[in-house]
């Protein structure tokens, strides 16, 4: 699944109840975590690892779009 598909299907990602209960902390930290992951991705040569980091970023963005209002 690529980045666009993950974001397009954000509402289909199953989330634990805790994701909605502790959304404040996630919403507060996500921009910093995302920035760190993007930096890490820039340091990595392995395309599989880079793709994995990109999927994590996309999943985080998708979850953020659902829980951070």
C-alpha positions in Angstrom: 0.0 0.0 0.0 1.5 3.3 -1.0 1.2 6.7 0.7 -1.8 7.9 -1.3 -3.7 4.7 -0.6 -3.0 4.9 3.1 -4.2 8.5 3.3 -7.2 7.8 1.1 -8.2 4.9 3.3 -7.6 6.7 6.6 -11.1 6.0 7.9 -10.6 2.3 7.3 -7.6 2.0 9.7 -8.7 0.1 12.8 -7.7 2.1 15.9 -7.7 1.1 19.5 -10.0 3.0 21.8 -6.9 4.5 23.4 -6.1 6.4 20.2 -9.1 8.5 20.8 -8.7 8.8 24.5 -5.1 10.0 24.4 -5.4 12.0 21.2 -4.0 15.1 22.9 -0.6 13.6 23.5 -0.5 12.0 20.0 -1.6 15.2 18.3 1.0 17.2 20.3 3.9 14.9 19.5 3.1 13.8 15.9 4.6 16.8 14.1 7.9 16.3 16.0 7.9 12.5 15.5 7.1 13.0 11.8 10.0 15.4 11.4 12.3 12.9 13.1 11.2 10.1 10.8 11.7 12.3 7.8 15.2 13.1 8.9 15.9 9.4 9.6 14.6 8.5 6.1 17.1 11.0 4.6 20.0 9.2 6.3 19.0 5.7 5.2 20.2 4.2 1.9 18.3 0.9 2.0 15.2 1.3 -0.2 13.1 -1.2 1.9 13.8 0.7 5.1 13.1 4.0 3.4 9.8 2.7 2.2 9.0 1.3 5.7 9.6 4.7 7.2 7.4 6.3 4.5 4.6 3.9 5.4 4.9 4.9 9.1 4.8 8.6 8.2 1.7 8.0 6.0 0.0 5.9 8.7 0.8 8.6 11.3 -0.7 11.3 9.0 -3.8 9.2 8.3 -4.3 8.6 12.1 -3.7 12.3 12.8 -6.3 13.3 10.2 -8.8 11.2 12.2 -8.0 11.9 15.8 -6.6 15.4 15.8 -9.5 17.8 15.3 
